[in-house]
Amino acid sequence: MKFRRTLIFAFLVGMLSLGVFGVYAQNIPIPSVSINFGESQNPKDVAFTLQILFILTILTLAPAIVIMLTSFTRIVIVLAFVRQALATQQIPPNQVLIALSLFLTFFVMSPVIDNINGNAFQPYLKGEMTQAAAFDTSLGYLREFMIKQTRPNDIALFIHLSRSAQPTVAADIPNTVLIPAFILSEIKTAFQLGFVIFIPFLIIDLVVASTLISMGMLLLPPILISFPFKLLLFIMVDGWHLITRSLVYSFR
């Protein structure tokens, strides 16, 4: 009875607080945001507007740029293979895998980011470099990273498909050829690492399944028995440490 009275009192206090807040909120001016299109009196205004639209477009495409031009693709695919090999369903969850992939991407790409910041972005902010020169310098560091991680046969494939001239040096490879070749190479490398990761867990599944069949326990799912052994093996060898180290060293 006492708990019921306390609950009713709390409810009445809450309703009274909401009423007071509603009356008080009526006196608070709410700002409004509007976008107006009008005639420009200065050509510089049009150029500034186009720059804003260009920046918004870049921010919209930023996730795709991170996926295409960095090590994120390989890392997230390998981590997904690890979860699939462990048969842990949604553990770790997608948010954890993506966050870990992003931070590992920042770690792997830190030399490239430092070079871009020191030799392109900071000089541009100080007025020592034009926007076009800063963009070309930044893209040059990204191209150097992508060329190092891209297989020659993938580059040759897209050169053949685009019917482009055969490049004599790496600088002659167009971006329209380098970027898809880099993504294809990253996916292939990630699948190779995933295959190596799957082998020990596949052996555990085969051993457990053979043991259950020999014991006549045909109705017992083998994955139910092999799952603890997979976790035990993964913990004993410090699996996350080995996978992270292998991923980082695969980019060197």
N, C-alpha and C positions, 0 to 999 in steps of 0.2 A: 504493500500500500504506500509506504514511504517512497519507494522507488518510482511508483506511478505518479505521485505528486511532484516529485523532482523532475520527472520527464515532462509533465504538463507545464510546470513553471519555466523550464528551459525553452520549451516551444513558444510560450507566450513572450518571453524575453526576446527570442529570436525574431518573432513577428513584429514586435514593437521596434526593434532595432532596424529591421528592414523598412518599416514605415517611416521612421525618423530619417533614415538615409535617403529614402525616396523623396521626401519633402525637401531635404537639404540638397539633393542632386538636381532638383528642378531649378535651383538658383545658380548652378555652376554652368558657365558658358561652355558649350562643346564646340571645338574647332572643326571646321570643314575643309576638305581638300578638294580642289577642282583643277582641271586641266583645260586651258583655253587655247584656241588656235586663232591667231590674228596675223595681220600683215606685218612684215618685217621692214623696218626703215633702214637697216644696215646689213650689208652682205655678211658681216662677221657674225651676226645673230644666227643666220642660217647655218653657217659652218659650225658654230657652237652647238646648235640643236642636233646637227648630224653627228657630232662627236658624242653627245649624250646617248643618242640612239645606238651608235656603234658600241659604246661601253656597255649598255644594257644588253645588247646582243651577245657580246663576249661573256658577260656574266651568266646569261642563259645557257650558253654552250660550254661553260667552264667544266661541268662534270664530264662531258664528252671529250674535252681536251685533255683532262686528267687521265681518262681511260686510254685515249689513243696515243699520247705522246710520252707516257711515263711507264713505270714498272708495275702499275696497279693491276693490269690484266693478269699477268703471270701470278702475282701473289694471291689474288682473290680466288683464282681457279685452283691453285694448289691447296689453299686452305679449305676450299669446298670439297676437294678430293679427300682430305684428311678426315673431315666430318663424315663423308660417305663411307670411307673405309672403316671407321670406328662403329658405324651403324648407330650413331647416337641421335638420329632423327634431327631435331632442331637444337641440339646442344653441341657447341655454343650457338646462340641465336644469330640470325643474319646481321643484326646491328653490331654485335661484337666482332664478327668476322670482317665486316666492312670497316669498322673503326680500326681494327688491328691492321688491315690491309692499307688503310690510309696512312697510319703512322709509320708503317714499314716503308711505304712509298716515299714519304718525306725523308726518312733516314737514308734510303738508297739514293734518292735524287738530291741529297744535300750538297754534294760537290757541284752539281749543275746549277742548283739554286744559288749557291754562293757566287759562282762565276757570273751568273746573270745579274745578281744584285750588285756586285762590285764593279763589273765592267760594262753594264748596260743601264740598269735602272737608276743607280745613284748618279752616274754622270748625266743622265737625262734630266733628273730632278734638279741638278745644279746648273743646267743649261749648257753643259759642255758637249752635249751630243743631241742631234736631232732625233725626232720621233722615229723616222724611217731607219736611221742608223742603229738606234737602240733595238728596234724590232729585228733587224737583220742579225745583230750580234746575239740577241737572245735565241733566235731561231737556229743560229749556228751552233750554239752549245747543245741545244736539243737534238739537232741533226747528228752531231758527233756521238751523242749517247745512243741514238737509235741505230746509226750505222754500225756501231760496235756490237749491238745485240741482234742485228738482222742477218739472216743467212743469205749468202750470195745467190743461191738458187731461187729464193723467194723474190729477190730483187730482179733477177733475170726473168722470172715468170711475169711480173707486172710490166717490165719493159717490153716483153714480147706481146703481151695483151694490149698494151697501149700503142704499140708500133712506134715507139720512140727510138731515137738514135742511141746506139750503144755508148754509154759513158766511159770515158777513159780514166777519170779520177772520181773519187767519192763526191767531190763538190758538184759534179755534173749531174748527179742523180736528182731528178725533180721531186718535189714534195709529194706530188700526186702518185708517185711510184713508191717513195720511201715509206710513207705512213702506212698504207695497207700492207706492204711487205713486212714492216715492223710488227704490226698487229698479228699477222699470220705466223710469224716466227715466235712471238710471245705465246700464242695459243699452243703451238706445237711443242715448245719447250715445257709449258705447264702440263701438258698431257704426258710427256715423257717422265717428268717428276712424279706425277700422280700415279703412273704405272708402277714406278719403283716403290712408292708408298704402299700401294695395294698388295704387293707380293707377300710380306709377312702376315698380314691379316687374312689373306686368302688361304695361306697354309694352315693357320689356326682353324679356319672354317672347315677345311677339308679334313683335318685330323679329328675335330669334334664330330663332324658328320659321319666319318668312317667308324668312329668308336660307338656312336649311338646305333648305327645300323648293325654292327657286330653284336651289340648287346640286345638287339631286337626291339629297341625303343624307337619305333618308326613314327609314332604320333607325337613325339616330343620335338619341338622346333630346335634345330641345331643352333640358331642364332641366340636362343635364350641361354644356352650353355656357353657359347663362345664369347658372348659379350663381356662377361667379367674377365676372361683371360686376355681379351684384347685390351681392356683398360689396364690390367695389371702389366702387360708388356709395354704399353705406351708410357705408363708411369715409371717403370723400372729403367727404361732407356732414356728418360727425360725427353719425351717426344717433341714437345713444343720447342725446346731448346735446339734439338737437332734440326727440326724443320726450318726454324727461323734462321739458323746459321747456314743451312744449305741454300735457302732462298737468297740470302744476302750475298753469299759467295758465288752464286750462279750469275750475278751481274758484274763480276770482276774478272 
